Amino acid sequence: MSRKFNKQVISLINLGEVGRSFIALLPIFLNIFISIWAYRDSRSRGNSKEFSLIVLIALLAFPIIGLLIYLVIRRD
């Protein structure tokens, strides 16, 4: 019974090629999602299109630092 359990655990850990690809692409999709969210948030707060595009490009280029800066400078 213990060997059967071990095989099940190993099969769960072994994600396969599709699982590894998904995990590798997850940060990229998260970056795109956050960038689009910030662009839409900027537009909904009444900022100009130019400012919103700068936010979008900055977040695509510098995801973590750009998000932190945007959260600090956005209007309430």
C-alpha positions in Angstrom: 0.0 0.0 0.0 2.9 2.3 0.7 4.3 1.9 -2.8 1.0 2.7 -4.4 0.9 5.9 -2.3 4.5 6.8 -3.3 3.7 6.3 -7.0 0.7 8.6 -6.7 2.8 11.3 -5.0 5.5 11.0 -7.6 3.0 11.3 -10.4 1.6 14.5 -8.8 5.0 16.0 -8.4 6.0 15.1 -12.0 4.0 17.8 -13.8 5.2 16.9 -17.3 6.1 19.2 -20.1 2.7 21.0 -20.1 2.8 21.7 -16.4 6.4 23.0 -16.6 5.5 25.2 -19.5 2.5 26.6 -17.6 4.6 27.4 -14.6 7.3 29.0 -16.7 4.7 31.2 -18.5 2.7 32.2 -15.4 4.9 35.2 -14.4 4.6 36.5 -18.0 0.8 36.2 -17.9 0.7 37.8 -14.5 2.8 40.7 -15.7 0.5 41.3 -18.7 -2.6 41.0 -16.5 -1.3 43.6 -13.9 -0.2 45.9 -16.7 -3.6 45.9 -18.3 -5.3 46.3 -14.9 -3.1 49.4 -14.2 -3.8 50.9 -17.6 -7.6 50.5 -17.0 -7.3 51.7 -13.5 -5.4 54.8 -14.7 -8.1 55.5 -17.3 -10.9 55.1 -14.9 -9.3 57.6 -12.5 -9.5 60.2 -15.2 -5.8 60.3 -16.3 -4.9 61.1 -19.9 -4.3 58.4 -22.5 -0.6 59.3 -22.7 -0.1 58.9 -18.9 -2.0 55.6 -19.1 0.2 54.4 -21.9 3.3 55.3 -20.0 2.0 53.3 -17.0 1.3 50.3 -19.3 4.8 50.4 -20.9 6.5 51.0 -17.6 4.8 48.0 -16.0 5.6 45.8 -19.0 9.3 46.8 -18.8 9.7 47.0 -15.0 6.9 44.9 -13.4 7.6 45.0 -9.7 9.1 48.5 -9.4 6.6 49.9 -11.9 3.7 48.5 -9.9 5.0 49.9 -6.6 5.6 53.3 -8.2 2.1 53.3 -9.8 0.4 52.4 -6.5 2.2 55.3 -4.8 1.4 58.0 -7.5 -2.1 57.1 -8.5 -4.9 59.3 -7.5 -7.4 58.3 -4.8 
